Amino acid sequence: MKNPPRLGEIAPDVLPFRRVSFFGTVAGFTFLGTWLFYRLLKPGGIHAREEILLFLFVLLFSQIAYGSALALFGFFQWLRGGDPLDLGSLVRLDKSPRLEGVATAVVMPIFNEPVGRVFAAIEKMFVSLREEGYEQSFDFFILSDSNDPAVWIEEEKAWFHLCQKLGAFGKIFYRKRRLMTHGKSGNIADFCRRWGRRYRYMIVLDADSIMTGKLLVRLVAAMEANPRAGIIQTAPKLVRGRSLFRRIQQFSFHLCAPLFFAGSHFWQLPGGTYWGHNAIIRLEPFMRHCDLPDLPGPGKLRLHIMSHDTVEAALMRKAGYQIWFAYAEDGSYEEGPTHWIESLGRDRRWCQGNLQHFWFLFAPSIPFSSRVHIYLGLMSYLSSPLWLVFILLSTWEAYRNQRFAVLSSLIDSYATLQLGHTGEKLLALTVTLLFLPKFLGMIRLFSLSSLYGGPLSIVVSSLLESLFWAIVAPVQMLFYTGFVGLALLGQKIPWRSPGRSESGGISWRDAWATFGPVSLVGACATIAVWHWIPFFFWVLSPIVFAWTLAVPVAWVTGSVRLGEVTRRLGLFLIPEELSPPKELLGLDVGLPVEGQSDGVVPYRWLAQVILDPYCHALHLLLLRRPKSGKEKLRARYGELARVLVQEGPEKLSARERWALLWDAETVARLHETIWTLPSDRLAPYWRMAIEAFQRKILQGLAASLSTSGKGIVAREQLKQRSSEE
């Protein structure tokens, strides 16, 4: 039997054949739809407005054709048992690959994240690697950019607790960045400058990511098998959703994403892209070639690239390295947005970042596949304003002259003007391409029906999922159009941590504040269309009704209770819910953040750092000293410390309290001063904090003595029972 090729060894004619066949299919679908649309316009003559409509149609219909082609080719790969050129087929790994001397860093940039969840994920991955027998080949780095001091102090405590629990000092590291510039990409760049040369590979995670130890080892072994591989991107599955919104998203992922991913890999092969997380990177070429340039801004202003991943992939490809998509590998997970509002906030950041990539679309020496990825990223948001313009122009034409009612001809059951079978054919083609991915996805899930609650559950869940996205898509079209406009106007978007808690859902107030204007537009549009162009009403009804329903849909889908109800009914089930991997269990068990106040002592984090010897010593241990002295600031820090001691933290601004936390000398002096000064010379805050701390210590001692006493009594009872026997 002929040995399978190694990763990267592909026959020269395979990639051209695949790309010609794939993009030929996309072009064929697009040409057929464009020809039918042109025939609809032709009876009235092609004028300037019709030319604009035709141009927009080509751009927009090609996106539909591309998605359908992905699903179609992915389905063909599934029918044949998988792509013979995927990672699992190209790399024949031993059950126990040798990774001696191969150092890999697993890095997780965080920003005001739930502390318990973050460190629970690190623990799960470390333990999983230990069970696989490869913990010595991996180091973990928690790279914090948190600007909430309460979260910062809890992160330090959680790191020490985790290392102590696992015996992982020297294997799990925590770094708090002093200058938090350029967001996540700046955080990763800082790691590369400080520690990158110590490691051959870097596995990047998001704060909600988790990967199994088996997959971590497999990724490193795959990189070792192919020195030309620069990045291997996994396909993280959406998991652990409880709200209805997240559960629908999870099911949507399982329904269509595997086919989309297989189709993407079919034409990409070694020309994939990078998503910024759940991927392994070869560090030496990454540091040499992927230093992100600044982009031109207004005047002399230079803008930093927000969405770094696609650009880094393009630069890695430009340098001659391959990027592979390990779409079929199990063991990569992440958590999606908890509700619709959070999802839109994330999309707004991605929109601005993707639009920045326009500068790289025509850059020299960028490979074809990278240009395609950049173009697709641009169109994922630019298509929304283009769709809106297309709908408005078509509606205007319908109002102006019924002969040009382009959209109404697509649904001649409701239109008063009928343009023959051409409209029927275009409608049939459009509906087929739109629903082909879902239909093929359902066929695939039927073969795994026991993992998704059975065939009936799959059918009902798929229908409800389609209805959900039919409502969401028109609403997101309006939001994305606004995002594009704000990005083009240069409005900056701050880096905020997404809310990962699902407990509260969306309140009616938040739903109205976010989606109220959309519902108002929908109601007004419904009345206007019904009054002015009633024959066109049923054509536009899916859009205007979706706008009108935006508020209740946002509120309903944000509900955790309804999410749990659908789960009990067997709807939107995924395998990770029915039989979760051990790495996904217990992630919510961790150290809670105590926050700004515990109800007794305000600024609890400050009292801990100054009063608690354990927290104080730990903070000083982790506080990196600057290379140069700060003599000019010493007097200023002294004055701030005096105000803090004598008047209390409420007399300082948040920025001043933050600055004090960074100065090791001042923190050490404050600890000594507060514990040695007479209480009458301390601010009332510190007297209250000291009393609370002492009370906590006494309660802990009492609990310890109580436990010890019970143990002594138990031992005496056992001795007495033994002597009696």
N, C-alpha and C positions, 0 to 999 in steps of 0.2 A: 504494500500500500504506500502510495506516495505521501511523503511528509507534508503537512500543511505549511504554507508560507509563514514566515515570521512577520510580525507587525511592521508595516511599512513596505514590504516586498509585494508589490502589486504589478501585474502585467501591464506593459505600457499602453495597451489599447483599451483597458478596462475603464479607466476614468473618462476618457473622451466619449466612449460609447454610452456610458451611464448618463453623462451630462447632456449629450445630444438627445437621447431618448427622453429624458425627463423634461428638459426645457422645450423640446419639440412638442411634447404633450401639452405643456402649459401654453405654448404659442398656438397650438391647434384649438384648444378650448377658447382662447382669447379671440382668435380670428373668427371662429364660428359665431360667437356671441356678438362681435363687432359687426360682422356681415349682416346678421339678422337685425341688429339695431339700426344699421345704415338703411336697410330696406324700409324700416318703419319711418325714417325721416325723409326718404327720397320722394314720396308722392307730393309733398309740399315744397320740394326744392331745398337744397342745402344752403342756408344763409349763415351769417356770422354767428348767431346764437346757436344754431344747430351744429356748427363746426366746433364750438366750445363744448357743447354737450357730447359730441362724438369723441373729442379728445379726453374729456373727463371719464367717459364710459370705458375707453381703452385702459386708462390707468387703474380704474376701480375694478373692472371685470377681471383684469389680469391678477389682482390679489385674490379674488375668489377662485380663479383657475389654479393659481399656485397652491392654495390650501387643499383643493380637491386632488391635485396631482400628488401632493405629499401623502395624503391618506391612501390614494390608489396604489402608489408604488410601495408604501409601507405595508398595505394589505397583501400585495403579491409576495413580499418578503416573508410575511407571517405564514402564508400558505405553503411556502417552500421550507418552512421550519427555521427561518431566521436567515439573516444575511451571511453568506459564507465568508465575507470579508469584515465581519464585526470583530470587536476586541476579543470576545470569547472564543472565536474560531481561529483568529490569527495567532493568538498567544497560548501555547500549551504550557500551562504552569504546573510545576510539581505541587503536590499537596503541601509540601513544606519548602518553599523557595528559600534560598540562602540569601540573607540580606546583611551579612556581617560587613561592617565598614560602610554601610549605606545609611547616612544620617538624613532623617526626614523631619521637618518641622511641621506640626499641625497648628495653624494659627487661626484664632477667632477674634476679629475686631469687634468691640462692643461699645455701645453708647447708651448709657442710662437704661440698660436692659434689666429684666427681672433676674436678680442675682441668683436665687435658688435654681432657676431653670437653666441658666448658663453653666453653672458649675456642676449641676446634675448631669448635663450632657457630656461635659468633659470627663466626669467620673465614669459614665457608661462606656465611652469610647476607650478610656484607659484600661478599664477592667476587661473589655472585650479584647483588646490587644494582648493583655496579660494572659487571658485564656487561650489565645492563639499562639502564645509563646514568643511574641515579637515586641514586647514593651521596650526593650533596650534599643531598638532601632528608631524609635519615635520620641520626640520631645513635643510638649504642648505649650503654647503661648497664648495667654489671654491678654489681648492688646486693648487696653481701656482708653477711651476718649470721653468717659463720662464727665459731665460738668455739674452733676448734682453731688454735693459733698456727702450727703447721706448714703447715696449709692456707692460712692468711692470707698468710704470706710467699710461698708458691708462687703464690698468686693475683696478688700484686703483680708478681712476676717474669714471670708469663705475660702479664699485661696489657701490660707494657713491651715484651716480646718481640713480641707480636702487633702493637702499634702501630708498632713499628720495622719489622717485616716488611712490613706493608701500607701504610706511610706514612699511618697513620690517627690520628696525634695530633690532638686536637681533634674527632675523629669517634667515637672509642671511649673511653668514660670508665669509670673504676673508682672505686667509693665503698665504704669500709668504715664501717659504722655503729657509733658508740660505744655508744649506748644501744639495745640490741636488744629493744625492747618490742613486744608484740602481733604477733610473728611476721611472716608474709608481708604481711598487711594493713598492719601498722605500717611495714614496709619500703617498701611502695608509697606510703603516706601521707607518709613522710619525703621521698621523691623529689618528690611533688607539691608539698609546701611549699617545697622548695628550688629546683626547676627547672621545675615544672609550667607556670608562666606563659610560659615561653619557647617552648612547643610547642602546636600546635593539636590534635595527636592523640598518643595513647600506645598502643603495641602491647605487650601483656603476654605474657611467655613464662614457662614453667616451666624448671627447670634441664635437663630432658631434652627440651625442645621444639626444633624447628627449622622454619623456614618458608622457602619459596623467595622469591627477590627478586621474581619475577613476581607472586606472590600478595600480597606486602607492598605493592607499587605498586598493585595492583588494589583492595585494601582502602581505601587512602587515596583513590583516585579515586572509589570508591563513596561514601565519606563526603562527599567534596566534591560529589557529585551530589545528595545529599539532606541539607540542613541539619537536618532533623528526626531524623536517625539519631543516636542516642547511643552505641550499641554495635553492632558487627557481630561475631558469634561464628562462628568457623570450626569445622569438625569434624575435629580432628586424628586421623590414622590411627595405629594402633599398629604400630610397625616395629622392626626390628633385634633381634628376640628370638632367642635361641639355646637357652634351656632349653625343655623340653617344655611347661612351664606357660605361658610367654610365647608360644610358637608356637601353642598351642591358643587362647589369648586373641586373638591376632592374627587367626587364621582365624575365630573367632566374630564378631569385629568386621566382617570383610568379608562374612560370611554374613548377618547380621541387621541390623547397625547402619545401613547405607544406607537400608533400608526404614523402620526406626524414625525415622531423622532426617527422611526425606521426609514421613512421617506426622505428625511433630511440627510441621514447618513448615506443613503443610496447614492445621492449625487455629490455629497461633500467628500466622503472618504477621508483623506488626510487634510482636507481643507475646511475643517470645522471652525467653530467659534468658541468663545469663552464667556461664561455667564457671571463671573466674578465670585463664585462660591461653589463648594462641593466639587472641586477640581484639583488636580495635582499639576504642579508647574516645575519645570527644570530651572533651577534658580540662576545658574551662571549666565545663560543667554537671556533670561528674563531681566536680570539686573543690567546686562550690557546693552540690550536693544530696546527695552520697553520703558525707558524713562519718559514720562509723558511730557510733551511740549505744551506750552501755553498757547491759547488761541487769541487772535486779534479781537480786541473789543473797541468800544467807543473811544476815539481819540488815541491816546497812548496807553490806554488801559489794556492789560493782558488778562485773559480769563482762563481759569483752571478748568480742565475737562472734568465734568461731573460723573458721567458714565464711562468709567475707565476700561471696562472689560473688553468691549468690542474693539477698541483702539489697540489695546495691548495684544489682542489676538492678531490683528492685522500687522502689527509691528513684528510679532514673532514669526508670522508667515513670511513677511518681507525678508526677514533674516535667514530664511531657508529651512525653518523648522516646521514639523508637522503638528497639526492639532486634530486629535481624534475625539470622537463622540462615543463614549461608552454607554450607549442608550439602553442596552439590554442587561446591564449589570444590576443586581439587586443589592440593597444595603445602603442606599443614599436617600436621605429624607430631609424635609424641611416643613415648616408650618406656614400656611398662607395667611393673608389678611383676615382679621377677625370679623369684619363687617364691611359694608360697601363704602362707607366714608373713609375708612383706613385704606381701602384698596385704591380709591381715587387719589388720596394723598400720595401714595407710592407712585401711582401712574404720573402724577404731576412732576415728581422728581425725575422719573425715567424719561418723560417727554422732553424736558429741558436738556437732559443729558444726551438723548438720541439726536436732537436737532443740532447739537454741536458737532455731531459726526459728519455733517454735510461737508465740512472742510476737508475731510479725508476721502470723500467719494471719488474725487478726481486727482488725488495725490499720486505722484509717480511711484512706480514699482510695487504698488499694492496688488496682490494676486486677485484673480477673478472672483474666487469664492468669498474673499473678504469684502470686495465691493458689493457683492450680492447681499451679504449680511448687513452691511451698512445701509444699503438701499432699503432692505426690508425693515430695518429698525426705524428709518425715517418715515416710511409709508405706514408703519403701525400707528402713527399719530397724525401724520399729514393727511391720511385718507379720510379722517373725520371731517375737517373743513371742506375737503373736496366733495364728499358725499352731501354735505349740507348745501353747498353751492349747486350741485347737480339737482338736488330735490327742489331747491328754490327756483332754479331756472326752468325746470320741467313744470312746476306748478304755475309759474308765470306764463309759460307758453300755453298751458291748458286754459288758463283764464283768458288770455289774449285771443286765442284762436283754437277752437276745439280740434281742428285738424292736426294740431301739434301736441295733442295730449299724450305725450310719450309714455308716461307711466300708466295712464289709465288703459292704454291699449294692452298692457301686460295682463290685465285682469278683466277680460271683456265680458265676464259674467255680470259685472257691475257697471261697466262703462257704457255710456250712451253712444259713443263713437267706437266702431270696431274696424280694425285694419286687417281683417282676414286672419289666415292661419299663421302669418309671420309672428304676430304677437303671442299666439299660443306656443309656437316653437321656442321663442325666446324665453317665455315664462317657464316652459318645461325644462329648458337647458339650465336656467338660473336656479330653479328649485332643486334640480338634480345635483348640481355642483355644490349648492349650499348644504344639502342634507346628506350627500354621499359620505362624508367622514363619519357622521353619526350612525348611518346605516351599517357601514362596514365595521365600525367600532362595536355595534351591538352584536353583529355576527361573531366577532372575536370573543366578546364577553360570554356569549352563549356556550362556547366551548369550555368556559371556566365558571359556569353558572353557580356552582356550589360555593364559590368564593365571594359571590355578589348577591346572595340571598335567593337565588333561583331565577328561572326565565321570566316569571311574571314580575318580579321585583325589578329586573333589568329593563323590561319594556316600560313599566309605569315610571320608573326613575328617569329613563331617557326622555319620555314625553314631557315630564315636568321640568326636566333640565332644559329642554328645547324651549319651552314656554318661558322659563326664567330668563334665558339669554335673549329671547325675542323682545322682552320688556327692557332688559338692561342695555342692550346694544344702542337703541336710539337715544337713550338718556346719556350714555357715555359719549356718543357722538357730539352732543352739545358741550359736555365738560371738556373733552379733548380739544374741541375747537377753541374753547376759552384758554386752555393750557397752552396751545400753540400760539395764540395771540399774545398772552402774557410773556411767553418765552421770547418771541420776536421783539417785544417791547423792552426786553432786557431786565425784567423783574427777577430778582434773585430769589432762590428758594433755600431757606435754612435747612441744615441737616438735623432732623428730629428722629428720635427713636420711635418706631411704631408701637402702638399699644398692643401688647400680646395677650392681655387678659380678656377672656370672653365673658366674665361674670356679669357685667352690666348691660351688654347689648347696646342698642341705640335708643336713646330717649326720644319721645315725640318732639321735644324742643330741638334736639340736634338734627333730627330728620327734617323738620320744617326749615331750620336755618340753612341746611345744605341743599335740600331738594325742593324747597318751597317755590323758588323762582322758576324751576323747571316745570313743576306742576301747573303754575300759573300760566306759563307760556303754552303748555299743552291744552289747558282749558280754553284760552283765547284762540289758539289755532283751530281747535275743534269747532268752535262757534263760527269763526271766519270762513273756514272751508265749507261748512254746511250751508252758510248763507250765500257766499259768492260763487262757489263752484261745486254745487251739490253732486254733480255727476262724478266728480273727482274724489268725493269724500271717502268712499270705501277703499280707494287706492292708498290714501294717506292715513287711513284709520289706524293701522298697526303702529305708525310712528306717533301720531298725536295722542292716541290712547296710552301708549307707553310713557310719554312725557307726563300726562295727567296722573298716572298711577305711581309716579316716582316716589312720593313721600310714603304712602303705605307699604310699598314693596320694600323700601329701605328699612322701615321699622320692623316689618314682619321677618325679613331674612336675617336681621341682626339678632333675633331672639335665640337664646340658648335653649329655652324651654321647647320651642317648636323644633329645634334641631334634635333634641332628645326624643320628641314625639315621633318624628320621621324615622329615627333609628329603631324605636320599638316597633314601628309599623313595617320595618324591613326595607325602607326606602334609602337610596343613596349609600348603600353599604359598600365597603371596600374591604379587601382581605386584611389590611392592617387593623381594622376594627374587630373583625371576627377572630383573628388569631395574630395578635400583635407580637412582633419580635421582642426579645428581652431587652434590647437596647432602647425601646420606646416605653418601657414600663417604669413607673416611679419618677418620671421627669419633673413632676410637679412637687415632689417632696424635696425641700431644700430650706436654706436659711431665708426667712423673710426679711425684707428691708424694713428697718425700724422707723425710718422716715425722719422728718423734721421734728416730730414731737411724739411722745408716747402718751400724751394726755396729762402727764405730771411734769416732765422736764422738757421745755422747748429746746430746740437745737440739740437733740439727743446725741447726734453724731459728734458734735463739738465736745460735749461733756465726756463722751467715751474716750476721745483722743487725748484729752487733757487729764482726766482723772484716773481712768482705768489703766493700771500699769501694763496690762497685757496689750490692750489696743494701742497704747502710747508707744511701747517698745516696737510693736509690729509696724506701726506707721513710720517710725524713724528708720527702721530697718529697710523698708521699701522705698523710702524717699531718697532719690538720687541727688547727690550734691552737685551743684553746678561747678564747672571747672574754674571759673573766675569768681573772686570774692564780690560781695555786694555791700561794700563799705558805705556807699552813698545811700543805700536803702536801710542801713542798720538803724539810723535814728528814727526813720519812719516806722519801721517794725516795732521799735521800742515804744513809740507813742501809741501805736495800735494795741500793743500788748497791755499798756497801762490802762487804756480805756476799757479793754476787755475785762481786766481783773477788777477794776474799781467801779465800773458802770454797767458791765454786762454786755453780752453779744448783741442785744437789740440796739445798742448805740452805734454799732458798726454796720456798714453796708454789706450786702451779699458779696460784693467784689472784694471788700477788705477782709472779710472772714475767709474767703477763698484764698487770698494771698497769704494769710497767716499759716494756713494749712501746708503751704509749700515750703515754708522756711523751717528747716530742721532745728536750727539754733533757737529760734523763738518758741517753737513747740516744746522743746526740752526745758527752756527756762520757765515757760508757763506752768508746766507740770510741777516743777520744783516750787515755784512761787505760790501756787494755789494751795498746795498741801502744807506749806510751812507758815504762811501768813496767818495771823490771828483772824478769826472769823469776822470780827467787827470791822476789819479793813477790806473785806471782800464785798463785792456787789451781792445784793439779795439773790440774784440768780445762782451764784456759786454756792451760797449757803444751802439753798434748796437742792442743788444738784449733788452736793456732798452728802446731804441727808438721804437722798434717794439712793445714791450709790452704796452707802453704808447699810441701808435697809436691805438692799438687794444682796449684799454680801452675807448679812446675818440670815436672811431667808435661805440662801444657798447652804450655809453651814447647818442650819436647822434641818433642812431636807437631807443633807448628807448624814448627820447624826441619827436622824430618824431611820434612814435606810440601814445604817450600821447597827443601830439598836435592834431592829427587826432581825438582822442577820445573826446577831449574838443570841437572841431569844430562840431563833430557829435551831441554831447549833446546840444549845442547851437542851432543847426538847428532843432532838435526835439522840444526844448522849443518854438522856434519861430513858428513852424508849429502848435503846440498845441494851442498857444495863438491866432493864426489866425483862427483856427477852432472854 
